[in-house]
Structure formats: C-alpha cells, structure tokens
Amino acid sequence: MDVAKLRIAACVGAAFFGFIGTTALCVAGTLALVPVMGLIWATFTMACVMLFFGCICAIIFLKPSKTTEEELDQFENATADMLAELPFDTIASIVEKRPIAAASMALAAGYLIVSNPDQAAKGLQKLVDELI
C-alpha cells in the first residue's frame, strides 16, 4: 500500500477512535456525577465541560497570528514567486491543453493592464491561479 494511503487510513482511524474515546469519557464522567447531582444535571455538566474544552481549542488553534491583509499579501507573494519559477514548458503545456482558456486569460490580462494598471498584478495572479 502507498504511504499516502496508509497516512489517510491512519488519520481516519485516529479520528474514529478519538471520537469514540471522547464519547466514552463523557459517558464515564456523566455516570460518575449521577450519584452526586442526578442524571439530568450530570449530563448538562458534562456537556458544558466538553463545550468549554471545544471553545478553548477553537480559540487556541484558530486564533490568527496575522491580520487577513498580511496573510493575503504573503499568499500573493508566494504565488508570484511560484509563477516566476514556472518553466516555459509548463506554460506551453497549459496553452496546448487549454488553448481557449489561455487565450481568454491573455485577453483578460491585457484588459486588466490597460484598464487598471495599479491592480493588474493582483488580477493577473488570480487569473493564473484559476487557470492552474
């Protein structure tokens, strides 16, 4: 089996068993709290605890370290670098495979450069990203 397929299978197994483990932990916590506060309140307490952990994980893992503008500029720079290193053979193969799309892109690129030269670079990058 290919390494990529093994990794995908491992990820699916980890997600499956992680979900089962989290569920079992919640049930065990609820059963442990039933003698103290009753079934309804124990269930509510465990649900609140898991919701709290979920919110903490969302705050920690989804908190952006950069503003959206910085991330977009970084993405645009990476795209421009990738296109600068794109060999001419690849461009030729794109034109051979998709001649109408390449001609349309060239037409749109010319229009962007003439109509709005200040924003032409960003528009061209978007066009090339869509083509590739």
C-alpha angles and dihedrals in degrees: 000000000000119000092239091053091049090052092049091050090048091050092050091048092047092050092047096048092041090055091047091048093050091049092049090049091052093049091048091049091049092049090049092052097045095086091050103046111001132260099284096048092042090053091046091049094051091047090052091048093051091045089052091051090048091052092048091051091048092050094047099043101034099041104118115228091198135042119256091251092055091049092049092048090050090049091048091050091049090049092049091049091049092050092047089056093044107118120234091241089064091050090049091050090050089053091047094048097041110021096160093049091047092049090047090050091050090050092049091046091053091048092049093050093049098041100040115009094173094060097032095104093056093045092049091050090053091049093050092046090054092047094050 
